[in-house]
Amino acid sequence: MPAYEYGCKDCNKEFIVFLSLKEYDAKPKIRCPHCKSDNVVKKITGFFAKTSKKS
Ligand SMILES: [Zn+2]
């Protein structure tokens, strides 16, 4: 299932939302799980893109 990364503008935290394409198409109202704000911005689309291999 695709994961969408959001950042909250109110508390500046980042969170991941898992949505099926069908759910995403319905443009759900995403809320920050930390402060319940809907003042969030999507950061990346699709699957986890952070595959940095530095360790
Ligand atoms: Zn928040």
mmCIF file of the protein (N, C-alpha, C, O) and its ligand, coordinates in Angstrom:
data_MODEL
# 
_entry.id   MODEL 
# 
loop_
_entity.id 
_entity.type 
_entity.pdbx_number_of_molecules 
1 polymer     1 
2 non-polymer 1 
# 
_entity_poly.entity_id                      1 
_entity_poly.type                           'polypeptide(L)' 
_entity_poly.nstd_linkage                   no 
_entity_poly.nstd_monomer                   no 
_entity_poly.pdbx_seq_one_letter_code       MPAYEYGCKDCNKEFIVFLSLKEYDAKPKIRCPHCKSDNVVKKITGFFAKTSKKS 
_entity_poly.pdbx_seq_one_letter_code_can   MPAYEYGCKDCNKEFIVFLSLKEYDAKPKIRCPHCKSDNVVKKITGFFAKTSKKS 
_entity_poly.pdbx_strand_id                 A 
# 
loop_
_entity_poly_seq.entity_id 
_entity_poly_seq.num 
_entity_poly_seq.mon_id 
_entity_poly_seq.hetero 
1 1  MET n 
1 2  PRO n 
1 3  ALA n 
1 4  TYR n 
1 5  GLU n 
1 6  TYR n 
1 7  GLY n 
1 8  CYS n 
1 9  LYS n 
1 10 ASP n 
1 11 CYS n 
1 12 ASN n 
1 13 LYS n 
1 14 GLU n 
1 15 PHE n 
1 16 ILE n 
1 17 VAL n 
1 18 PHE n 
1 19 LEU n 
1 20 SER n 
1 21 LEU n 
1 22 LYS n 
1 23 GLU n 
1 24 TYR n 
1 25 ASP n 
1 26 ALA n 
1 27 LYS n 
1 28 PRO n 
1 29 LYS n 
1 30 ILE n 
1 31 ARG n 
1 32 CYS n 
1 33 PRO n 
1 34 HIS n 
1 35 CYS n 
1 36 LYS n 
1 37 SER n 
1 38 ASP n 
1 39 ASN n 
1 40 VAL n 
1 41 VAL n 
1 42 LYS n 
1 43 LYS n 
1 44 ILE n 
1 45 THR n 
1 46 GLY n 
1 47 PHE n 
1 48 PHE n 
1 49 ALA n 
1 50 LYS n 
1 51 THR n 
1 52 SER n 
1 53 LYS n 
1 54 LYS n 
1 55 SER n 
# 
loop_
_struct_asym.id 
_struct_asym.entity_id 
A 1 
B 2 
# 
loop_
_chem_comp.id 
_chem_comp.type 
_chem_comp.mon_nstd_flag 
ALA 'L-peptide linking' y 
ARG 'L-peptide linking' y 
ASN 'L-peptide linking' y 
ASP 'L-peptide linking' y 
CYS 'L-peptide linking' y 
GLU 'L-peptide linking' y 
GLY 'peptide linking'   y 
HIS 'L-peptide linking' y 
ILE 'L-peptide linking' y 
LEU 'L-peptide linking' y 
LYS 'L-peptide linking' y 
MET 'L-peptide linking' y 
PHE 'L-peptide linking' y 
PRO 'L-peptide linking' y 
SER 'L-peptide linking' y 
THR 'L-peptide linking' y 
TYR 'L-peptide linking' y 
VAL 'L-peptide linking' y 
ZN  non-polymer         . 
# 
_pdbx_entity_nonpoly.entity_id   2 
_pdbx_entity_nonpoly.name        ? 
_pdbx_entity_nonpoly.comp_id     ZN 
# 
_pdbx_nonpoly_scheme.asym_id         B 
_pdbx_nonpoly_scheme.entity_id       2 
_pdbx_nonpoly_scheme.mon_id          ZN 
_pdbx_nonpoly_scheme.ndb_seq_num     1 
_pdbx_nonpoly_scheme.pdb_seq_num     101 
_pdbx_nonpoly_scheme.auth_seq_num    101 
_pdbx_nonpoly_scheme.pdb_mon_id      ZN 
_pdbx_nonpoly_scheme.auth_mon_id     ZN 
_pdbx_nonpoly_scheme.pdb_strand_id   A 
_pdbx_nonpoly_scheme.pdb_ins_code    . 
# 
loop_
_atom_site.group_PDB 
_atom_site.id 
_atom_site.type_symbol 
_atom_site.label_atom_id 
_atom_site.label_alt_id 
_atom_site.label_comp_id 
_atom_site.label_asym_id 
_atom_site.label_entity_id 
_atom_site.label_seq_id 
_atom_site.pdbx_PDB_ins_code 
_atom_site.Cartn_x 
_atom_site.Cartn_y 
_atom_site.Cartn_z 
_atom_site.occupancy 
_atom_site.B_iso_or_equiv 
_atom_site.pdbx_formal_charge 
_atom_site.auth_seq_id 
_atom_site.auth_comp_id 
_atom_site.auth_asym_id 
_atom_site.auth_atom_id 
_atom_site.pdbx_PDB_model_num 
ATOM   1   N  N  . MET A 1 1  ? 0.849   -1.196 0.000  1.00 0.00 ? 1   MET A N  1 
ATOM   2   C  CA . MET A 1 1  ? 0.000   0.000  0.000  1.00 0.00 ? 1   MET A CA 1 
ATOM   3   C  C  . MET A 1 1  ? 0.883   1.244  0.000  1.00 0.00 ? 1   MET A C  1 
ATOM   4   O  O  . MET A 1 1  ? 1.853   1.312  0.754  1.00 0.00 ? 1   MET A O  1 
ATOM   5   N  N  . PRO A 1 2  ? 0.567   2.199  -0.811 1.00 0.00 ? 2   PRO A N  1 
ATOM   6   C  CA . PRO A 1 2  ? 1.395   3.403  -0.861 1.00 0.00 ? 2   PRO A CA 1 
ATOM   7   C  C  . PRO A 1 2  ? 1.384   4.149  0.462  1.00 0.00 ? 2   PRO A C  1 
ATOM   8   O  O  . PRO A 1 2  ? 0.397   4.162  1.197  1.00 0.00 ? 2   PRO A O  1 
ATOM   9   N  N  . ALA A 1 3  ? 2.493   4.753  0.725  1.00 0.00 ? 3   ALA A N  1 
ATOM   10  C  CA . ALA A 1 3  ? 2.601   5.559  1.938  1.00 0.00 ? 3   ALA A CA 1 
ATOM   11  C  C  . ALA A 1 3  ? 2.802   7.007  1.534  1.00 0.00 ? 3   ALA A C  1 
ATOM   12  O  O  . ALA A 1 3  ? 3.542   7.303  0.596  1.00 0.00 ? 3   ALA A O  1 
ATOM   13  N  N  . TYR A 1 4  ? 2.161   7.877  2.224  1.00 0.00 ? 4   TYR A N  1 
ATOM   14  C  CA . TYR A 1 4  ? 2.275   9.302  1.931  1.00 0.00 ? 4   TYR A CA 1 
ATOM   15  C  C  . TYR A 1 4  ? 2.839   10.001 3.154  1.00 0.00 ? 4   TYR A C  1 
ATOM   16  O  O  . TYR A 1 4  ? 2.362   9.832  4.276  1.00 0.00 ? 4   TYR A O  1 
ATOM   17  N  N  . GLU A 1 5  ? 3.846   10.772 2.902  1.00 0.00 ? 5   GLU A N  1 
ATOM   18  C  CA . GLU A 1 5  ? 4.483   11.452 4.013  1.00 0.00 ? 5   GLU A CA 1 
ATOM   19  C  C  . GLU A 1 5  ? 3.963   12.878 4.095  1.00 0.00 ? 5   GLU A C  1 
ATOM   20  O  O  . GLU A 1 5  ? 3.952   13.618 3.112  1.00 0.00 ? 5   GLU A O  1 
ATOM   21  N  N  . TYR A 1 6  ? 3.543   13.232 5.274  1.00 0.00 ? 6   TYR A N  1 
ATOM   22  C  CA . TYR A 1 6  ? 3.015   14.574 5.493  1.00 0.00 ? 6   TYR A CA 1 
ATOM   23  C  C  . TYR A 1 6  ? 3.811   15.278 6.573  1.00 0.00 ? 6   TYR A C  1 
ATOM   24  O  O  . TYR A 1 6  ? 4.417   14.654 7.444  1.00 0.00 ? 6   TYR A O  1 
ATOM   25  N  N  . GLY A 1 7  ? 3.789   16.577 6.490  1.00 0.00 ? 7   GLY A N  1 
ATOM   26  C  CA . GLY A 1 7  ? 4.359   17.370 7.567  1.00 0.00 ? 7   GLY A CA 1 
ATOM   27  C  C  . GLY A 1 7  ? 3.260   18.284 8.093  1.00 0.00 ? 7   GLY A C  1 
ATOM   28  O  O  . GLY A 1 7  ? 2.463   18.834 7.334  1.00 0.00 ? 7   GLY A O  1 
ATOM   29  N  N  . CYS A 1 8  ? 3.243   18.426 9.393  1.00 0.00 ? 8   CYS A N  1 
ATOM   30  C  CA . CYS A 1 8  ? 2.242   19.273 10.017 1.00 0.00 ? 8   CYS A CA 1 
ATOM   31  C  C  . CYS A 1 8  ? 2.806   20.674 10.193 1.00 0.00 ? 8   CYS A C  1 
ATOM   32  O  O  . CYS A 1 8  ? 3.895   20.852 10.738 1.00 0.00 ? 8   CYS A O  1 
ATOM   33  N  N  . LYS A 1 9  ? 2.072   21.642 9.739  1.00 0.00 ? 9   LYS A N  1 
ATOM   34  C  CA . LYS A 1 9  ? 2.547   23.020 9.861  1.00 0.00 ? 9   LYS A CA 1 
ATOM   35  C  C  . LYS A 1 9  ? 2.309   23.584 11.246 1.00 0.00 ? 9   LYS A C  1 
ATOM   36  O  O  . LYS A 1 9  ? 2.892   24.603 11.616 1.00 0.00 ? 9   LYS A O  1 
ATOM   37  N  N  . ASP A 1 10 ? 1.478   22.942 11.992 1.00 0.00 ? 10  ASP A N  1 
ATOM   38  C  CA . ASP A 1 10 ? 1.184   23.464 13.324 1.00 0.00 ? 10  ASP A CA 1 
ATOM   39  C  C  . ASP A 1 10 ? 2.200   22.989 14.354 1.00 0.00 ? 10  ASP A C  1 
ATOM   40  O  O  . ASP A 1 10 ? 2.696   23.782 15.155 1.00 0.00 ? 10  ASP A O  1 
ATOM   41  N  N  . CYS A 1 11 ? 2.508   21.705 14.332 1.00 0.00 ? 11  CYS A N  1 
ATOM   42  C  CA . CYS A 1 11 ? 3.454   21.202 15.338 1.00 0.00 ? 11  CYS A CA 1 
ATOM   43  C  C  . CYS A 1 11 ? 4.777   20.787 14.705 1.00 0.00 ? 11  CYS A C  1 
ATOM   44  O  O  . CYS A 1 11 ? 5.683   20.321 15.395 1.00 0.00 ? 11  CYS A O  1 
ATOM   45  N  N  . ASN A 1 12 ? 4.883   20.958 13.390 1.00 0.00 ? 12  ASN A N  1 
ATOM   46  C  CA . ASN A 1 12 ? 6.133   20.674 12.691 1.00 0.00 ? 12  ASN A CA 1 
ATOM   47  C  C  . ASN A 1 12 ? 6.593   19.231 12.805 1.00 0.00 ? 12  ASN A C  1 
ATOM   48  O  O  . ASN A 1 12 ? 7.787   18.946 12.714 1.00 0.00 ? 12  ASN A O  1 
ATOM   49  N  N  . LYS A 1 13 ? 5.661   18.333 13.001 1.00 0.00 ? 13  LYS A N  1 
ATOM   50  C  CA . LYS A 1 13 ? 6.036   16.931 13.036 1.00 0.00 ? 13  LYS A CA 1 
ATOM   51  C  C  . LYS A 1 13 ? 5.702   16.298 11.696 1.00 0.00 ? 13  LYS A C  1 
ATOM   52  O  O  . LYS A 1 13 ? 4.860   16.782 10.940 1.00 0.00 ? 13  LYS A O  1 
ATOM   53  N  N  . GLU A 1 14 ? 6.390   15.205 11.435 1.00 0.00 ? 14  GLU A N  1 
ATOM   54  C  CA . GLU A 1 14 ? 6.126   14.484 10.205 1.00 0.00 ? 14  GLU A CA 1 
ATOM   55  C  C  . GLU A 1 14 ? 5.453   13.173 10.535 1.00 0.00 ? 14  GLU A C  1 
ATOM   56  O  O  . GLU A 1 14 ? 5.687   12.582 11.589 1.00 0.00 ? 14  GLU A O  1 
ATOM   57  N  N  . PHE A 1 15 ? 4.619   12.731 9.627  1.00 0.00 ? 15  PHE A N  1 
ATOM   58  C  CA . PHE A 1 15 ? 3.957   11.461 9.854  1.00 0.00 ? 15  PHE A CA 1 
ATOM   59  C  C  . PHE A 1 15 ? 3.654   10.816 8.525  1.00 0.00 ? 15  PHE A C  1 
ATOM   60  O  O  . PHE A 1 15 ? 3.622   11.472 7.484  1.00 0.00 ? 15  PHE A O  1 
ATOM   61  N  N  . ILE A 1 16 ? 3.434   9.525  8.581  1.00 0.00 ? 16  ILE A N  1 
ATOM   62  C  CA . ILE A 1 16 ? 3.174   8.736  7.391  1.00 0.00 ? 16  ILE A CA 1 
ATOM   63  C  C  . ILE A 1 16 ? 1.729   8.289  7.404  1.00 0.00 ? 16  ILE A C  1 
ATOM   64  O  O  . ILE A 1 16 ? 1.213   7.833  8.424  1.00 0.00 ? 16  ILE A O  1 
ATOM   65  N  N  . VAL A 1 17 ? 1.091   8.425  6.274  1.00 0.00 ? 17  VAL A N  1 
ATOM   66  C  CA . VAL A 1 17 ? -0.284  7.968  6.140  1.00 0.00 ? 17  VAL A CA 1 
ATOM   67  C  C  . VAL A 1 17 ? -0.320  6.891  5.068  1.00 0.00 ? 17  VAL A C  1 
ATOM   68  O  O  . VAL A 1 17 ? 0.206   7.076  3.971  1.00 0.00 ? 17  VAL A O  1 
ATOM   69  N  N  . PHE A 1 18 ? -0.932  5.787  5.386  1.00 0.00 ? 18  PHE A N  1 
ATOM   70  C  CA . PHE A 1 18 ? -1.088  4.722  4.402  1.00 0.00 ? 18  PHE A CA 1 
ATOM   71  C  C  . PHE A 1 18 ? -2.485  4.794  3.812  1.00 0.00 ? 18  PHE A C  1 
ATOM   72  O  O  . PHE A 1 18 ? -3.487  4.729  4.525  1.00 0.00 ? 18  PHE A O  1 
ATOM   73  N  N  . LEU A 1 19 ? -2.529  4.928  2.499  1.00 0.00 ? 19  LEU A N  1 
ATOM   74  C  CA . LEU A 1 19 ? -3.815  5.001  1.822  1.00 0.00 ? 19  LEU A CA 1 
ATOM   75  C  C  . LEU A 1 19 ? -3.754  4.170  0.553  1.00 0.00 ? 19  LEU A C  1 
ATOM   76  O  O  . LEU A 1 19 ? -2.757  4.189  -0.169 1.00 0.00 ? 19  LEU A O  1 
ATOM   77  N  N  . SER A 1 20 ? -4.813  3.451  0.293  1.00 0.00 ? 20  SER A N  1 
ATOM   78  C  CA . SER A 1 20 ? -4.889  2.798  -1.002 1.00 0.00 ? 20  SER A CA 1 
ATOM   79  C  C  . SER A 1 20 ? -5.119  3.876  -2.053 1.00 0.00 ? 20  SER A C  1 
ATOM   80  O  O  . SER A 1 20 ? -5.539  4.987  -1.731 1.00 0.00 ? 20  SER A O  1 
ATOM   81  N  N  . LEU A 1 21 ? -4.846  3.549  -3.293 1.00 0.00 ? 21  LEU A N  1 
ATOM   82  C  CA . LEU A 1 21 ? -5.048  4.542  -4.351 1.00 0.00 ? 21  LEU A CA 1 
ATOM   83  C  C  . LEU A 1 21 ? -6.502  4.993  -4.386 1.00 0.00 ? 21  LEU A C  1 
ATOM   84  O  O  . LEU A 1 21 ? -6.801  6.156  -4.657 1.00 0.00 ? 21  LEU A O  1 
ATOM   85  N  N  . LYS A 1 22 ? -7.383  4.067  -4.113 1.00 0.00 ? 22  LYS A N  1 
ATOM   86  C  CA . LYS A 1 22 ? -8.807  4.399  -4.122 1.00 0.00 ? 22  LYS A CA 1 
ATOM   87  C  C  . LYS A 1 22 ? -9.131  5.401  -3.018 1.00 0.00 ? 22  LYS A C  1 
ATOM   88  O  O  . LYS A 1 22 ? -9.864  6.368  -3.225 1.00 0.00 ? 22  LYS A O  1 
ATOM   89  N  N  . GLU A 1 23 ? -8.574  5.146  -1.860 1.00 0.00 ? 23  GLU A N  1 
ATOM   90  C  CA . GLU A 1 23 ? -8.798  6.076  -0.761 1.00 0.00 ? 23  GLU A CA 1 
ATOM   91  C  C  . GLU A 1 23 ? -8.184  7.432  -1.065 1.00 0.00 ? 23  GLU A C  1 
ATOM   92  O  O  . GLU A 1 23 ? -8.760  8.478  -0.766 1.00 0.00 ? 23  GLU A O  1 
ATOM   93  N  N  . TYR A 1 24 ? -7.006  7.388  -1.663 1.00 0.00 ? 24  TYR A N  1 
ATOM   94  C  CA . TYR A 1 24 ? -6.327  8.639  -1.954 1.00 0.00 ? 24  TYR A CA 1 
ATOM   95  C  C  . TYR A 1 24 ? -7.098  9.443  -2.990 1.00 0.00 ? 24  TYR A C  1 
ATOM   96  O  O  . TYR A 1 24 ? -7.170  10.670 -2.917 1.00 0.00 ? 24  TYR A O  1 
ATOM   97  N  N  . ASP A 1 25 ? -7.669  8.738  -3.949 1.00 0.00 ? 25  ASP A N  1 
ATOM   98  C  CA . ASP A 1 25 ? -8.468  9.396  -4.983 1.00 0.00 ? 25  ASP A CA 1 
ATOM   99  C  C  . ASP A 1 25 ? -9.651  10.152 -4.392 1.00 0.00 ? 25  ASP A C  1 
ATOM   100 O  O  . ASP A 1 25 ? -10.113 11.153 -4.941 1.00 0.00 ? 25  ASP A O  1 
ATOM   101 N  N  . ALA A 1 26 ? -10.117 9.656  -3.283 1.00 0.00 ? 26  ALA A N  1 
ATOM   102 C  CA . ALA A 1 26 ? -11.268 10.287 -2.638 1.00 0.00 ? 26  ALA A CA 1 
ATOM   103 C  C  . ALA A 1 26 ? -10.851 11.553 -1.893 1.00 0.00 ? 26  ALA A C  1 
ATOM   104 O  O  . ALA A 1 26 ? -11.676 12.206 -1.253 1.00 0.00 ? 26  ALA A O  1 
ATOM   105 N  N  . LYS A 1 27 ? -9.559  11.895 -1.981 1.00 0.00 ? 27  LYS A N  1 
ATOM   106 C  CA . LYS A 1 27 ? -9.018  13.093 -1.333 1.00 0.00 ? 27  LYS A CA 1 
ATOM   107 C  C  . LYS A 1 27 ? -9.466  13.213 0.125  1.00 0.00 ? 27  LYS A C  1 
ATOM   108 O  O  . LYS A 1 27 ? -10.182 14.140 0.504  1.00 0.00 ? 27  LYS A O  1 
ATOM   109 N  N  . PRO A 1 28 ? -9.032  12.271 0.905  1.00 0.00 ? 28  PRO A N  1 
ATOM   110 C  CA . PRO A 1 28 ? -9.421  12.302 2.322  1.00 0.00 ? 28  PRO A CA 1 
ATOM   111 C  C  . PRO A 1 28 ? -8.793  13.489 3.026  1.00 0.00 ? 28  PRO A C  1 
ATOM   112 O  O  . PRO A 1 28 ? -7.727  13.968 2.639  1.00 0.00 ? 28  PRO A O  1 
ATOM   113 N  N  . LYS A 1 29 ? -9.444  13.939 4.026  1.00 0.00 ? 29  LYS A N  1 
ATOM   114 C  CA . LYS A 1 29 ? -8.909  15.025 4.845  1.00 0.00 ? 29  LYS A CA 1 
ATOM   115 C  C  . LYS A 1 29 ? -7.903  14.417 5.806  1.00 0.00 ? 29  LYS A C  1 
ATOM   116 O  O  . LYS A 1 29 ? -8.249  13.645 6.699  1.00 0.00 ? 29  LYS A O  1 
ATOM   117 N  N  . ILE A 1 30 ? -6.652  14.788 5.597  1.00 0.00 ? 30  ILE A N  1 
ATOM   118 C  CA . ILE A 1 30 ? -5.614  14.236 6.449  1.00 0.00 ? 30  ILE A CA 1 
ATOM   119 C  C  . ILE A 1 30 ? -5.440  15.114 7.675  1.00 0.00 ? 30  ILE A C  1 
ATOM   120 O  O  . ILE A 1 30 ? -5.372  16.340 7.588  1.00 0.00 ? 30  ILE A O  1 
ATOM   121 N  N  . ARG A 1 31 ? -5.371  14.461 8.798  1.00 0.00 ? 31  ARG A N  1 
ATOM   122 C  CA . ARG A 1 31 ? -5.149  15.216 10.035 1.00 0.00 ? 31  ARG A CA 1 
ATOM   123 C  C  . ARG A 1 31 ? -3.881  14.750 10.723 1.00 0.00 ? 31  ARG A C  1 
ATOM   124 O  O  . ARG A 1 31 ? -3.524  13.572 10.689 1.00 0.00 ? 31  ARG A O  1 
ATOM   125 N  N  . CYS A 1 32 ? -3.229  15.680 11.333 1.00 0.00 ? 32  CYS A N  1 
ATOM   126 C  CA . CYS A 1 32 ? -2.030  15.360 12.088 1.00 0.00 ? 32  CYS A CA 1 
ATOM   127 C  C  . CYS A 1 32 ? -2.388  14.488 13.284 1.00 0.00 ? 32  CYS A C  1 
ATOM   128 O  O  . CYS A 1 32 ? -3.271  14.836 14.068 1.00 0.00 ? 32  CYS A O  1 
ATOM   129 N  N  . PRO A 1 33 ? -1.702  13.349 13.426 1.00 0.00 ? 33  PRO A N  1 
ATOM   130 C  CA . PRO A 1 33 ? -2.006  12.474 14.564 1.00 0.00 ? 33  PRO A CA 1 
ATOM   131 C  C  . PRO A 1 33 ? -1.505  13.039 15.880 1.00 0.00 ? 33  PRO A C  1 
ATOM   132 O  O  . PRO A 1 33 ? -1.872  12.559 16.952 1.00 0.00 ? 33  PRO A O  1 
ATOM   133 N  N  . HIS A 1 34 ? -0.673  14.050 15.794 1.00 0.00 ? 34  HIS A N  1 
ATOM   134 C  CA . HIS A 1 34 ? -0.085  14.590 17.019 1.00 0.00 ? 34  HIS A CA 1 
ATOM   135 C  C  . HIS A 1 34 ? -0.948  15.686 17.616 1.00 0.00 ? 34  HIS A C  1 
ATOM   136 O  O  . HIS A 1 34 ? -1.187  15.710 18.824 1.00 0.00 ? 34  HIS A O  1 
ATOM   137 N  N  . CYS A 1 35 ? -1.418  16.598 16.765 1.00 0.00 ? 35  CYS A N  1 
ATOM   138 C  CA . CYS A 1 35 ? -2.164  17.731 17.304 1.00 0.00 ? 35  CYS A CA 1 
ATOM   139 C  C  . CYS A 1 35 ? -3.551  17.850 16.674 1.00 0.00 ? 35  CYS A C  1 
ATOM   140 O  O  . CYS A 1 35 ? -4.295  18.789 16.956 1.00 0.00 ? 35  CYS A O  1 
ATOM   141 N  N  . LYS A 1 36 ? -3.885  16.887 15.820 1.00 0.00 ? 36  LYS A N  1 
ATOM   142 C  CA . LYS A 1 36 ? -5.215  16.831 15.197 1.00 0.00 ? 36  LYS A CA 1 
ATOM   143 C  C  . LYS A 1 36 ? -5.484  17.975 14.232 1.00 0.00 ? 36  LYS A C  1 
ATOM   144 O  O  . LYS A 1 36 ? -6.626  18.190 13.826 1.00 0.00 ? 36  LYS A O  1 
ATOM   145 N  N  . SER A 1 37 ? -4.456  18.697 13.867 1.00 0.00 ? 37  SER A N  1 
ATOM   146 C  CA . SER A 1 37 ? -4.636  19.782 12.921 1.00 0.00 ? 37  SER A CA 1 
ATOM   147 C  C  . SER A 1 37 ? -4.777  19.234 11.509 1.00 0.00 ? 37  SER A C  1 
ATOM   148 O  O  . SER A 1 37 ? -4.225  18.183 11.182 1.00 0.00 ? 37  SER A O  1 
ATOM   149 N  N  . ASP A 1 38 ? -5.511  19.944 10.689 1.00 0.00 ? 38  ASP A N  1 
ATOM   150 C  CA . ASP A 1 38 ? -5.558  19.549 9.282  1.00 0.00 ? 38  ASP A CA 1 
ATOM   151 C  C  . ASP A 1 38 ? -4.674  20.462 8.440  1.00 0.00 ? 38  ASP A C  1 
ATOM   152 O  O  . ASP A 1 38 ? -4.758  20.462 7.212  1.00 0.00 ? 38  ASP A O  1 
ATOM   153 N  N  . ASN A 1 39 ? -3.856  21.212 9.087  1.00 0.00 ? 39  ASN A N  1 
ATOM   154 C  CA . ASN A 1 39 ? -2.930  22.117 8.411  1.00 0.00 ? 39  ASN A CA 1 
ATOM   155 C  C  . ASN A 1 39 ? -1.653  21.348 8.063  1.00 0.00 ? 39  ASN A C  1 
ATOM   156 O  O  . ASN A 1 39 ? -0.580  21.608 8.607  1.00 0.00 ? 39  ASN A O  1 
ATOM   157 N  N  . VAL A 1 40 ? -1.803  20.401 7.145  1.00 0.00 ? 40  VAL A N  1 
ATOM   158 C  CA . VAL A 1 40 ? -0.693  19.519 6.815  1.00 0.00 ? 40  VAL A CA 1 
ATOM   159 C  C  . VAL A 1 40 ? -0.358  19.631 5.334  1.00 0.00 ? 40  VAL A C  1 
ATOM   160 O  O  . VAL A 1 40 ? -1.209  19.977 4.515  1.00 0.00 ? 40  VAL A O  1 
ATOM   161 N  N  . VAL A 1 41 ? 0.873   19.338 5.012  1.00 0.00 ? 41  VAL A N  1 
ATOM   162 C  CA . VAL A 1 41 ? 1.315   19.368 3.628  1.00 0.00 ? 41  VAL A CA 1 
ATOM   163 C  C  . VAL A 1 41 ? 1.930   18.020 3.261  1.00 0.00 ? 41  VAL A C  1 
ATOM   164 O  O  . VAL A 1 41 ? 2.639   17.402 4.056  1.00 0.00 ? 41  VAL A O  1 
ATOM   165 N  N  . LYS A 1 42 ? 1.647   17.593 2.072  1.00 0.00 ? 42  LYS A N  1 
ATOM   166 C  CA . LYS A 1 42 ? 2.200   16.325 1.616  1.00 0.00 ? 42  LYS A CA 1 
ATOM   167 C  C  . LYS A 1 42 ? 3.643   16.538 1.185  1.00 0.00 ? 42  LYS A C  1 
ATOM   168 O  O  . LYS A 1 42 ? 3.963   17.515 0.508  1.00 0.00 ? 42  LYS A O  1 
ATOM   169 N  N  . LYS A 1 43 ? 4.497   15.630 1.578  1.00 0.00 ? 43  LYS A N  1 
ATOM   170 C  CA . LYS A 1 43 ? 5.913   15.806 1.278  1.00 0.00 ? 43  LYS A CA 1 
ATOM   171 C  C  . LYS A 1 43 ? 6.354   14.951 0.090  1.00 0.00 ? 43  LYS A C  1 
ATOM   172 O  O  . LYS A 1 43 ? 7.014   15.453 -0.820 1.00 0.00 ? 43  LYS A O  1 
ATOM   173 N  N  . ILE A 1 44 ? 6.009   13.713 0.089  1.00 0.00 ? 44  ILE A N  1 
ATOM   174 C  CA . ILE A 1 44 ? 6.355   12.861 -1.037 1.00 0.00 ? 44  ILE A CA 1 
ATOM   175 C  C  . ILE A 1 44 ? 5.163   12.000 -1.405 1.00 0.00 ? 44  ILE A C  1 
ATOM   176 O  O  . ILE A 1 44 ? 4.255   11.789 -0.601 1.00 0.00 ? 44  ILE A O  1 
ATOM   177 N  N  . THR A 1 45 ? 5.179   11.519 -2.603 1.00 0.00 ? 45  THR A N  1 
ATOM   178 C  CA . THR A 1 45 ? 4.102   10.656 -3.060 1.00 0.00 ? 45  THR A CA 1 
ATOM   179 C  C  . THR A 1 45 ? 4.645   9.264  -3.317 1.00 0.00 ? 45  THR A C  1 
ATOM   180 O  O  . THR A 1 45 ? 5.768   9.097  -3.794 1.00 0.00 ? 45  THR A O  1 
ATOM   181 N  N  . GLY A 1 46 ? 3.867   8.307  -3.007 1.00 0.00 ? 46  GLY A N  1 
ATOM   182 C  CA . GLY A 1 46 ? 4.227   6.951  -3.365 1.00 0.00 ? 46  GLY A CA 1 
ATOM   183 C  C  . GLY A 1 46 ? 4.914   6.201  -2.247 1.00 0.00 ? 46  GLY A C  1 
ATOM   184 O  O  . GLY A 1 46 ? 4.760   6.514  -1.066 1.00 0.00 ? 46  GLY A O  1 
ATOM   185 N  N  . PHE A 1 47 ? 5.656   5.226  -2.643 1.00 0.00 ? 47  PHE A N  1 
ATOM   186 C  CA . PHE A 1 47 ? 6.282   4.359  -1.659 1.00 0.00 ? 47  PHE A CA 1 
ATOM   187 C  C  . PHE A 1 47 ? 7.442   5.075  -0.985 1.00 0.00 ? 47  PHE A C  1 
ATOM   188 O  O  . PHE A 1 47 ? 7.903   6.126  -1.429 1.00 0.00 ? 47  PHE A O  1 
ATOM   189 N  N  . PHE A 1 48 ? 7.881   4.484  0.067  1.00 0.00 ? 48  PHE A N  1 
ATOM   190 C  CA . PHE A 1 48 ? 8.994   5.064  0.805  1.00 0.00 ? 48  PHE A CA 1 
ATOM   191 C  C  . PHE A 1 48 ? 10.158  5.362  -0.132 1.00 0.00 ? 48  PHE A C  1 
ATOM   192 O  O  . PHE A 1 48 ? 10.688  4.477  -0.804 1.00 0.00 ? 48  PHE A O  1 
ATOM   193 N  N  . ALA A 1 49 ? 10.530  6.614  -0.155 1.00 0.00 ? 49  ALA A N  1 
ATOM   194 C  CA . ALA A 1 49 ? 11.595  7.020  -1.070 1.00 0.00 ? 49  ALA A CA 1 
ATOM   195 C  C  . ALA A 1 49 ? 12.922  7.195  -0.357 1.00 0.00 ? 49  ALA A C  1 
ATOM   196 O  O  . ALA A 1 49 ? 13.954  7.432  -0.985 1.00 0.00 ? 49  ALA A O  1 
ATOM   197 N  N  . LYS A 1 50 ? 12.883  7.079  0.935  1.00 0.00 ? 50  LYS A N  1 
ATOM   198 C  CA . LYS A 1 50 ? 14.117  7.263  1.679  1.00 0.00 ? 50  LYS A CA 1 
ATOM   199 C  C  . LYS A 1 50 ? 14.886  5.950  1.729  1.00 0.00 ? 50  LYS A C  1 
ATOM   200 O  O  . LYS A 1 50 ? 14.759  5.181  2.682  1.00 0.00 ? 50  LYS A O  1 
ATOM   201 N  N  . THR A 1 51 ? 15.650  5.711  0.743  1.00 0.00 ? 51  THR A N  1 
ATOM   202 C  CA . THR A 1 51 ? 16.413  4.468  0.705  1.00 0.00 ? 51  THR A CA 1 
ATOM   203 C  C  . THR A 1 51 ? 17.899  4.785  0.717  1.00 0.00 ? 51  THR A C  1 
ATOM   204 O  O  . THR A 1 51 ? 18.702  4.140  0.044  1.00 0.00 ? 51  THR A O  1 
ATOM   205 N  N  . SER A 1 52 ? 18.230  5.772  1.484  1.00 0.00 ? 52  SER A N  1 
ATOM   206 C  CA . SER A 1 52 ? 19.646  6.084  1.654  1.00 0.00 ? 52  SER A CA 1 
ATOM   207 C  C  . SER A 1 52 ? 20.384  4.876  2.207  1.00 0.00 ? 52  SER A C  1 
ATOM   208 O  O  . SER A 1 52 ? 19.953  4.277  3.193  1.00 0.00 ? 52  SER A O  1 
ATOM   209 N  N  . LYS A 1 53 ? 21.464  4.526  1.591  1.00 0.00 ? 53  LYS A N  1 
ATOM   210 C  CA . LYS A 1 53 ? 22.171  3.337  2.025  1.00 0.00 ? 53  LYS A CA 1 
ATOM   211 C  C  . LYS A 1 53 ? 23.368  3.655  2.902  1.00 0.00 ? 53  LYS A C  1 
ATOM   212 O  O  . LYS A 1 53 ? 24.220  2.804  3.155  1.00 0.00 ? 53  LYS A O  1 
ATOM   213 N  N  . LYS A 1 54 ? 23.411  4.882  3.354  1.00 0.00 ? 54  LYS A N  1 
ATOM   214 C  CA . LYS A 1 54 ? 24.457  5.216  4.310  1.00 0.00 ? 54  LYS A CA 1 
ATOM   215 C  C  . LYS A 1 54 ? 24.069  4.679  5.682  1.00 0.00 ? 54  LYS A C  1 
ATOM   216 O  O  . LYS A 1 54 ? 22.917  4.789  6.100  1.00 0.00 ? 54  LYS A O  1 
ATOM   217 N  N  . SER A 1 55 ? 25.011  4.115  6.353  1.00 0.00 ? 55  SER A N  1 
ATOM   218 C  CA . SER A 1 55 ? 24.675  3.610  7.671  1.00 0.00 ? 55  SER A CA 1 
ATOM   219 C  C  . SER A 1 55 ? 25.849  3.788  8.644  1.00 0.00 ? 55  SER A C  1 
ATOM   220 O  O  . SER A 1 55 ? 25.744  3.415  9.812  1.00 0.00 ? 55  SER A O  1 
HETATM 221 ZN ZN . ZN  B 2 .  ? 0.492   18.540 14.225 1.00 0.00 2 101 ZN  A ZN 1 
# 
